[in-house]
C-alpha cells in the first residue's frame, strides 16, 4: 500500500491486526496489499513477506489448493459465496470459512477484503448433528412407529432434532415445520404444555414412560400411544429424549391411504441395506402352519435368488429361499408368531461357494399372522471381529485364563482399562460396563487419595493393601489387592490383582439366597411339594401341598409316612406300604422314582388320587441322599372323568347286547302272541287247556314287559316323541301314586310356576315315573317323604363338549328321604338287574330302562345321593320347539275280510309265517317278501294287484324306512303299515310319524294289526 499515506497505513494495519479473524486486503488483480497475523499463520508466511504477492499463489498450499482455486475464481468480482475448507491433521484440524467483499477505495484505489473466519467449533457441531441424523435415519428407516428426537437445551427447554418419515406421514407435517422447532411453535398452547410436562416426567422417571394422548396434527386429530426414553451422554447427563409413538386412532384407513402406505413401505424396503421379506402363515383346517407365503419382497432379496420381485409374490418362502431351511428360518418364523415378540439372530449361513458367511436377521410379527424378515450379510464385519479376537487371544491368554481376579487401570485417572473373566465373574458387571468404570467406583476412596497412593509406585514394583470393594449387586466385599505398575505399549498402567477374603461369608449368603429362591419357586407351583429329611420326616412344604392333602402346615411339619396309620392305596385298591412311598424309596436308594398313581385320604376325610414323583437330594461330593423331595398332582377330577367314560362305555356295550336280545325276544313273542290267539280261537271256553293257554298269555305279557325294558335300556325303543306337559302329568298320576305308596310315606308334588313342556314319549315316561317311585319306596322301608317336582332349566349336558352352549330342558325330579347311596353304588345305579335290595325284591330293569329312555330322548340324568341323606334323581328332557301335539287316536273297528292282496315284508321266516296266517284270518290274500329289495321286485311286476304293504322296519340290507321312502315316491296310492319292535335308527319313529303312517309295535295281536290297516286305508293320499 505504497500509495496510501503512512499515517493511514499505520491505522489500517493496527485495525486489521487487532481482529482475531484472518484478513487479507488485495487490489482487484489479487495482489496482497495487507494481511494480519492470523492470515500470515494460515498462509504460512510472515505478513511483511506477503505484501505485493499474488494471493492465489500464496494460497496454493492451503487445504490442497481449495483456497487458491476459490480466490482465482471470485476475487475479480469483488463478492462471492462463502467457501469452507479444513486445514491440519485429524486431531488438530481447523475449519475456516472465507468470503470476499468489495471494500471500496482507499486513497482512490479499489481494494478487496478476503475475510477468513475460524468456524471449527460450529463445523464440528454440524458434523455431529449430521452423524446423529444419519444414525437416526438408520435407526428409524425400517420401523413403522412414529419416532421423534428432542434435544434438551436446558431446564424445560426442548427442541425437535429429528423425526422419521412415519411421523411426518401420520401428522401431515413437513420436516421444516417441526425439525428445529420447540413444541410451542408446532402445537397449541395446551398441547405444548402437556408435552413439556411429559418430558419433565420422563426425565424424573428411572425408566422410560408410556402414555396415550390426543394431539392435533395439521387438520387431523390423532390418538397416540407414546413411549419417551431418556438418552444420556457419557457423563450420565440427559442429552435427548427419544419418542416412539403409535397411531391408535382406530379409524379405518381408506384404500388410497393403504396404497400410499404400501408405497412408503416399499420405498423403505428398497432404501434399506437389508434383504427384506414379508410373509404370512398359511394354516390348514386344524390350525397347523404348513407354509409361509411371500406378501412383499424388496429388490435386494430378489437378487439373492436371481429372480424378479413380482415373480416371488405369493410363493412359499422356503421354496424360494431353499438354503434357509438349514438356517432355522422356519422355526424362527413360528417362534415369532407364537410369542408375538420380535427376534434378532446372528448365525452362520454358508453358501456352496462361501462356507464362511454370516447373516444378521431380524424377524418382527405383523398383524394378521404375518412376519417381517430383514437379513443383512455381516460376513466382513464378522471375519474382522474373529481375526481381531484371535489376535487378542494370543496376547491376552495369560490375562484371560488366569483364575485370579485382575484389573488394568490408568495410573493417572484410575479408569479401568480392562478386566479378565475372573473379575467379571466376581464383580458381576459386564466387561464393557467395567471398562467404562473407575477403580474409585469399586473402592470408597477419593480420587486425590488414589493418586497419592499410586504415584509413589515405581514400574515393576507394587503394594499390597486390604480394601473394601463394591460389586454389582451393591454388596461390599472384603478383598486384598496387590497393586503394581506395568508398561503396556509405552503406557504405564496399574495391574491390580484381587483376592476375595470373604469366601465363607459369600457361601453362606449364596446358601441363603438359594434357599429363598427355592422357597419362592415351590410356593408358586400348582403341584404339591414336600421335602423329607434323612429320617423321612417332612421339614418343608409349599401351600399347594397343604391344599391338596387337606392338612395344615402344623400337621405336615415333622410328619412321616411310617409314623401314622398309612391309608394310601394302589390303583387296584390294595394297600400301599409306608416303606414303599416314592419319597422313602428315593431317600433309601438315591434314585429318582417315576410317576406313580396313589390314592390317599385327605385331612378332611375325602379321598383323592395323586400322581407322585420323588427325587433324592445329594450334596456335592457325597453319595448318599441327605433328603428327598416329592412332587404330586391332584388327578382326582381326571380319574372321575375317566371313570364316567368307562361307565358310559360299559352301559353302551350292555345296552347293545340288551337291544339285540330284546329284538330277538320281540320276534319270538310276536309268534307266541299270534299262536296263542289262534289257539284261543280254536278251543272252547270249557276246554281243559284254557287255563294253560291263559298261563302262556300271562307269561307272554311279562316277557313283553321285560323285552320293552331291555329295548329301553338299549335305546332301541320305537319312541313316539310328543309334547308332554309335566305338571299336568303329575296331577293326573298323583292319585295312582298315592294308592301305591305305603301310608308311612308322605307324597308331595312341587310343580313349577308355569307350564313345563318336554319332548318325550308319554307312555314310556309314565313307565319311567313308576320305576322311579318304586325305587324311592324301596329305599324308605320305615317311611319318609317322596317329592315329585318339575322345572324349566337352561343348562349343558355333563357329557357335552366344552364349547357347547346351554340349552333349555324340562326337568322331572323324584326325591326321597331314604337310606341314600355310596359312590360305589351310584356308579352301578343304572346297570340292568343291579340292586342293593334282597334278591327277588328288586325290579331288575327299572332304572336301567329309565336311563335308556332319557338318553334315547336326547336328555340326561343326574343323581344326588349320599349315605343317610336320601336320593334325588333328576331327569332332563329337551324342551320342544313347538306347541303340544296330540298322537293320532287308534281306530277301534276291525276291518271286514275282503279280497285285498297284502304284501307282507319281514326278514324273519317265523314272523313271515305267523303274519301271513294273521292276515289270511283277517280275510286278505297275502304275498310275502323276505327283504325290502324282494318287495320292490314284486311291486315292479304286480303293483296293480297290491292293495297294501305291511313291512318290518329293521331288516338287513335295505331297511324298512328306505323301502317306505321308495314306495311313497313311486307308488303313492298304496297304503303302508310299519311294524317294528327294535330300531337301529333312534329317529325311526319320528320319521314314521312325520309321514303319518300307522305303526304297530311288536309283539302285536291280530286286532292291533287290523286297526292299523284300517287307519292306513282311511288316510287320504
Number of C-alpha atoms within 10 A of each C-alpha: 18 7 10 14 11 11 9 13 16 11 11 13 14 12 11 19 18 11 12 14 17 23 22 26 25 26 23 17 13 20 20 26 21 23 25 23 21 22 24 19 12 15 19 14 13 14 18 13 11 21 18 15 14 17 25 20 15 18 20 15 15 17 16 13 16 16 22 18 14 19 22 15 12 14 24 16 12 19 16 18 10 12 15 17 18 20 15 11 8 8 6 7 11 17 18 21 16 21 20 24 17 20 16 13 11 14 12 9 12 14 22 26 24 25 18 22 18 19 16 17 11 11 17 13 11 12 12 12 14 12 12 14 16 12 12 18 15 13 12 20 18 18 16 17 19 23 24 24 23 25 19 19 11 9 7 10 14 23 21 19 21 22 22 21 22 24 22 18 14 16 19 13 15 12 14 8 11 20 17 16 15 18 21 16 13 18 17 13 12 10 17 17 14 14 18 17 13 16 23 14 14 19 19 12 12 10 11 16 18 15 11 14 13 14 18 14 15 13 9 10 12 20 16 18 18 19 18 23 21 22 17 12 9 8 6 8 10 14 16 21 24 18 21 20 22 19 20 13 12 8 8 8 10 9 9 9 11 12 12 13 15 13 12 15 19 17 13 19 23 17 14 17 14 21 21 26 23 22 25 25 21 15 13 10 6 6 8 10 13 11 18 24 20 22 18 20 24 24 20 20 23 20 12 11 13 10 13 14 16 12 9 19 17 14 15 20 24 16 13 15 14 12 15 15 13 10 15 12 18 15 10 20 23 16 16 20 21 11 10 15 11 18 16 14 12 15 14 15 19 16 11 7 7 10 10 14 17 22 19 17 21 18 24 19 23 16 9 9 17 21 26 21 23 24 21 17 17 16 17 12 11 17 14 12 12 12 12 11 13 12 11 11 14 9 11 14 10 11 19 17 12 13 12 16 22 23 25 24 23 18 20 14 14 20 20 22 19 19 22 20 19 19 22 20 12 14 21 15 15 14 16 12 11 23 17 12 16 17 22 18 17 19 16 13 13 10 16 9 11 17 14 10 11 18 12 11 16 12 13 9 11 17 14 13 9 13 18 17 22 17 17 14 9 11 11 15 21 17 17 17 20 17 22 20 24 19 12 9 7 7 11 16 23 27 22 21 18 22 16 17 13 12 12 9 12 13 11 12 12 12 12 12 12 12 12 11 12 11 14 12 11 19 17 11 14 16 19 23 23 24 23 25 20 16 13 22 21 21 15 16 22 21 18 21 25 20 17 18 21 17 15 13 15 9 12 19 17 16 15 18 19 15 11 9 8 15 14 22 17 15 13 7 10 10 14 17 14 18 13 12 21 26 28 29 20 23 27 19 12 19 17 19 19 11 14 16 17 22 24 19 16 17 15 9 9 10 14 18 24 23 17 22 21 26 23 26 22 15 11 6 6 8 10 15 19 17 25 28 23 22 22 24 18 23 16 15 11 11 14 12 13 12 13 14 13 12 16 13 12 13 22 16 13 17 24 19 16 22 27 19 16 27 24 15 21 24 19 18 21 24 22 18 23 21 16 18 16 16 14 16 10 10 13 11 11 8 12 10 13 15 12 11 17 13 11 15 16 12 12 19 15 12 16 20 13 18 25 27 30 30 29 31 34 30 29 28 30 28 23 21 19 19 22 24 18 23 22 14 13 20 12 11 13 16 10 11 16 14 9 13 17 16 11 12 19 14 17 14 15 13 19 14 10 10 16 22 27 27 24 25 18 20 10 20 17 14 15 24 22 18 19 20 20 18 19 28 22 17 21 20 13 11 18 19 18 22 17 21 19 26 21 20 16 13 12 16 17 10 12 10 9 8 6 10 11 12 12 17 25 24 25 23 21 20 22 27 21 24 18 20 21 12 11 8 15 14 13 14 18 21 21 22 13 18 20 12 11 7 9 8 10 16 16 17 24 27 25 26 28 26 26 27 29 24 19 21 22 15 21 22 18 13 15 14 22 16 12 12 14 20 22 23 17 18 23 27 24 20 22 18 11 9 9 13 11 8 11 10 7 13 13 13 13 16 17 11 13 11 13 14 19 22 24 24 28 26 18 15 12 14 21 19 14 18 23 20 18 22 20 17 13 19 16 20 18 20 16 22 19 18 22 25 15 13 21 16 12 16 17 12 9 10 15 11 12 18 18 21 24 25 29 29 28 21 20 11 10 13 18 24 21 13 19 22 13 13 19 16 9 12 15 12 14 17 25 26 23 24 24 25 26 30 22 17 16 17 15 22 22 15 14 19 15 9 12 13 20 24 26 22 18 23 24 19 18 19 15 19 24 21 20 26 25 21 23 22 19 9 11 8 10
